[in-house]
Amino acid sequence: MSVLFATPSSDDRPTRLTDAADITDLALNQVLATIIDDADRDELLPYFLAGLRQPDDVRFRHEVWRDLEDASLVESLAQFAAALHQVDLRLQWSRDTRFNEERLSWYLDAALRYCHAIAVLYGVLEGASPRSRGLTAVRDYLSLYTNDPAFVALRDDATAARHELDQIRYSLTIRGATVRVGVFGGDDEYAAEIRALFERFNQGGATTTYRVAYRDSYSMNHVEAAIANRVAKLFPHAFATLTAFESAHGTFVTSSIRRLASEFKVYTSYHQFMKRFQPLELDFSLPEIVSSGDGVEVHDAFDVALANKLVRQSAKVVTNSFRLGPTERVIVVSGPNQGGKTTFARMVGQVYYLAARGLPVPGSSARLSLVDEVFTHFSRAENNTMQAGKLEQDLVRMKDILRRATSSSVVIANEVFSSTTVSDAVTLGTLALQRFVSLGCRCVYVTFVDELSRLDPAIISMVSTIDPVDATIRTFKILPRPADGRAYALVIAEKYDLTYDQIRARVGS
Amino acid sequence: MYPDRDFNIDENPPASAKDLAQDLNLAPLVDAMSRGDTFIHRVVLTALLHASGDPAVVRFRQDNLDDALANESVVRRLYELAINVAAEQRRHFWMGQQTQPSRIVYRAVQGIQLYLPHLRELKELADEVQDHFVSDGFRALFATLIAELNEDYLDEVAQHTRELAFPEGAFMSVELGPGGNGQNHTLRDPRRRRRGWLGRLTGGGKVYSFSVPSRDEAGFEALTDLLNRGTNSIANEVGQAVDHLSSFFAALRTELAFYVGSLNLRAALHAKDERTCRPSVHRWEEEILEFTDLKDVALTLQGPARVVGNDSRATGCDLIVVTGANSGGKSTYLRSVGLAMLMANAGMFVTASSLSISLHSGLWTHFAREEDETLSKGKFEEEVARMSSIVDGVCPRQWVLLNESFSSTNEREGSSLAEQVINALADSDVRVLLVTHMFDLATALQTRRGDSALFLQATRAVAGSTSYRLVPGEPLPTGFASDIMARLGGFE
């Protein structure tokens, strides 16, 4: 049973991991750090690094994602994974304590939480009627498991024991060093009396809360233990039940259930990540997967790493689209600097990367092919001097990519060869692009050399643009078009929405 | 301050506040009212900047203010009392950031004991003076004090503060938590336990007791923790009781500060032998604005010279346009009207012989500025951006006061933009008072809005003098810059 892999053979730990350098160039390392909790890093990271090769594996995850369009279902999976973690914690505490009453109590609490989590998950899956192969298998498994006699006994015994403990109310009187423990039977509301006494001075303004947030204490100290010991004597039957419960049930968490919780987290953590962008009205969508000979297109996508930063500042994130026809392979991006070219290139790489992991990609809609690898070649701006060493590094890296890339690869090249003369950049760029075209891989090539965009019919041109109204405003829009003119004037009043009609509309109501 | 709700001193100032303070020169007014009392300063400024637009609220304050003016010493005594409690609280008592419930309870009990004598004092004062007041606001205040602070009640509070020291041990009920530790520790009324109810409360069963050895530090820490968990169930109530008491005196102070400020202002104006009047206030729809001998209160307070007053009748107008000579008192006129609008809306008296006014719900100013404040934009663009932010905030039933707006560009462009803005505002039920030297603009406005507009001219009060009065009159093609130039003797 798995919600990540269609067949057991594609299961188990991933073998093909993308280069760390490529991940860094695509800024996906920061993104993954946001998606995955530090505590879950070793457990979850491999799932996000490993690319899928079989379209059916991708389809298998897409089915689960479609089931998860019901946000309450995602929430349920997350709660289940969290609940299982809490169960493990309590089993640990039960093992670690030296006090009898504490050990019995934590063991009972772990069992209660486990049974509850299983029952809730099963109920949710029953009610949600999932369509995916992954989640229906889980539901069918749970249907059997919840009727298993061992599970039924665990649940019933735990409930009965807890019910007995819940009846207990004892009194404490603390005076100096002396503690008196007895059975409690009163019911006055002292706090309410005091509240009523001073209510007449309440001005209804903001009030400070003086209640200190006490966490439930997780380990028992010897005074608490001494009290618990007296309480056990005051209520002997309840504690006898508890002792019997522990000896009847041993280790109760199964390995299948544990594995399931881990796989759920791949979905829930990524879902949580996507939710961050809702306030900015940024969409994610499941890409339609097409074969490598088909055209691809993505609408309203964005650089997830940049958006991940901007979302903290509630800043606006610009979206971009791209489209390559069946015979088109390369996007050459040129245009004004600081116009979002690098961001665009990174975005394309990310979209392919995420699609190959069966994940929803940034964008309102997407049609993409499955790629074997996303290669990146990013020139570091601070090294942008005319150094032979730098040029050589660039060439070595480019050769390496050309050697390893296949027709199913994606190459993202950003300001490569910018450390050389223009004519060198033209020559080397031409050579590289011709190789990419003949190889048939997809490529984004960011450059200041615009003639590279006219090399071949398989190459399309996209440019960064400026605001048609105010040339000082950058739009960060990358559009499919040849070099842009930018001769626009403006009426200042219009820019500030101060014409008669504009003011009437603004003051209107 | 309001017949039906509390005055909120922490309300955010409206977006127009900064411009208003600068353009209308609020500082001398607010300073004269507060006399260095920063609290009055805040209250008065808030009252001036937040217009209710409701004649009932304004008349309620006017009545209270009349009462305060007639009983100056009592109002000042009440305010002193509230101030002194606040000062004593600052000196002797501070809840602080207590992290232990038992400390919270201990500190809070101290706090309550600090307030008790002042509550008695307040009650006695109310008994003594209530018959001297006639306004709804002050009558209601004294009635509340007398009803709520009766002797029995104050005695009960005193008794509770003694019990909260737990002279006979802390008594609580506890339930069993998930790990075998106690949970829901709830402190129970110690008085009931003492009255011999112990048997029933403890269920009549066995009681086990043990003692923590005197050298067991961890044990005592654990006991303290239990005590804290128990007192936590009442810490919030006791802590908030202190806050309630504190906010009670703060509210008293807040409600009185405005009237004390007005008393201060009256004294300052009397010293200058200036007259004040209680404005007659009306709803916005009545479109009323008339006054006689209205003076710029800020200018009056600031200078030694007697300020010239103006008379106007702008009832039925949604636009007032002032044109004429430079240095002709146009800006002073504009400021005097703006200040009177704010003061009348706040419920104060104004420096005039009479004032009838429709109440607004907000006031905005757009004055040409001497220097460019933002370096990133040109001066004209800065003006335009400032206007745009006014349009962002302005609503129907408000006034916008324009002083030489858009004069930083050439006259043709400036007046065409200003015309669009003014027409759009006036057509949106926003009234506009405009001072301009732009003749094109004034004539265009006269053509389009002449029926519902008042046009004023700055003229010499006496030929050759430096005093000016504003009189109704058609826009004139030029200001008198050449006059002034001549008077100054040109550039040489």
Interface residues (C-beta under 8 A of the other chain):
Chain A: R90 W93 F99 E101 E102 L104 S105 W106 L108 D109 L165 D166 I168 R169 Y170 S171 L172 T173 I174 R175 G176 A177 T178 V179 R180 V181 G182 V183 F184 G185 G186 D188 Y190 A191 A192 E193 I194 R195 L197 F198 E199 R200 F201 N202 Q203 G204 G205 T207 T208 T209 Y210 R211 V212 Y214 D216 S217 Y218 S219 M220 N221 H222 V223 E224 A226 I227 A228 R230 V231 K233 L234 I492 A493 Y496 D497 L498 T499 Y500 D501 I503 R504 R506 V507 G508 S509
Chain B: D6 M95 Q98 T99 Q100 P101 I104 A108 E148 E156 V157 H160 E168 G169 A170 F171 M172 S173 V174 E175 L176 G177 P178 G179 G180 N181 G182 Q183 H185 T186 L187 R188 D189 R192 W197 R200 L201 T202 G203 G204 G205 K206 V207 Y208 S209 F210 S211 V212 P213 S214 A218 G219 F220 A222 L223 D225 L226 L227 N228 R229 G230 N232 S233 I234 A235 N236 E237 V238 G239 Q240 A241 D243 H244 L245 S247 F248 A250 A251 F380 E381 V384 A385 M387 S388 V391 D392 V394 C395 P396 L417 Q420 V421 N423 A424 L425 D427 S428 V430
